[in-house]
Structure formats: structure tokens, C-alpha cells
Amino acid sequence: MEHAYQHRDRDGQPIDLPVGKIVCIGRNYLDHVRELGNAVPEAPLLFMKPSTAIVGLDAPLRLPEARGSCHHELELAVLIGRRLTGTSPAAAREAIAGYGLALDLTLREVQTELKNKGQPWELAKAFDGACPLSGFVRPEELPEPQAAELELLVNGERRQHGSTAQMMHPILDLIAHISRHFTLLPGDVVLTGTPAGVGPLASGDRLELRLAGRWSWSARVA
Ligand code: ZN
């Protein structure tokens, strides 16, 4: 399948960075940890999605068929602009090329089964189309990324609402931590976890993703 995705800015203009991996954190908002009845992890719980999971929000979202419910997890997405290995939080700040929103799409029953067996989560989170991404705003447009409101409406109804202020591992600490385990490259994206309110998507759902009360993107489930 042709992979036409390219990182874009909030106006839809291409950003001159390659499309890389996505590094994600699970359980970074306490209210979401509680809604799934999970334990609070001490160190960040990391997983990845491959570049083939990324799609834009303009084309209808295609969910896997016959694999149980597919949940939306609305997350602040951070676009990395410089190579980072074993970096400090201060250096991580300089490497951020943009902020956007992502849906960390998750096959919930598949994930629960994997968790119960102690197996990794890729089958639930790394499928083609598992990471719809919005366009990115420049860092200077979002001067307080750690106090940004995230909101997801499904068919006009608010499903998820939170502030990045609720993160247990803040953005710069998280990027620094990740870079001690995996080198981040220009064009990689870090997903920073989801607030409460995750739930299943259905065919034909209309989504609206809002960031900081200033930017919004629409999407539709095929
Ligand atoms: Zn997530």
C-alpha cells in the first residue's frame, strides 16, 4: 500500500521532516489510569508504533475489522526536529519542531488479552492506521504546552477533555527519558498519554479534535 502521509503544519503545508517512529507513553494521566483500573507505573511505560501506523485526519479513518472495539485515545503529539540521544530536558525543548494532536487508536479487547498474558501491545496498537495525526503548530505558537487543553468530541458530544497540566511525566522529562532508551530522530513523534474518557469508535462517527481552545481538526470514521 502506498504510504502518502507526510508531516504537515496546521495550514496543511508540508513540513520538511521525514516520517519516523512514534514513541508513546501509557498511563500518564491519573484519571485515565483509574478508569481502566490499572496500577500507576513508577517509570514511564513506553511502547512504539511504526511509521506505517500514521495517517492524516483528512481521509476517513479505517478501523480493523472483526478485532473487537477500537478505542480513541486523544493525546498531545510532539514532533521531534533534531536527533536526541541521552538528552536533558533543556535540550529536549530545543529539539521540538511542533505540537499537534494524535489518536492513539487501541484495540481494547486485544490489548486486555495481551496484558493478561503478559505480552507486548503491538497487535493492539501498531496496526496500519493506528495513529491518526493532526497538523502541527510551531512551538512558539503554543508557549505553554504543559498547560494546554485537549478535547475530543464524537458526533458533537464531548468524550475526552483534559489539560496537559495533569501529566504525571511532563513533556520535556518524558522526551529526555525516552532518549536515554531509544534515540529520537528528526521526524519522530512522541505521544504523551491520554486523559480519561476513552471509548469505542463506530463506523460513520464524526470527530473533532481541539487543542488549547485555539485549533481544531475534524475527522470521520469510514
Ligand atoms: Zn495512549
Boltz pocket constraint, residues with backbone or C-beta under 6 A from the ligand:
constraints:
  - pocket:
      binder: B
      contacts: [[A, 24], [A, 25], [A, 26], [A, 73], [A, 75], [A, 104], [A, 193], [A, 194]]
      max_distance: 6.0
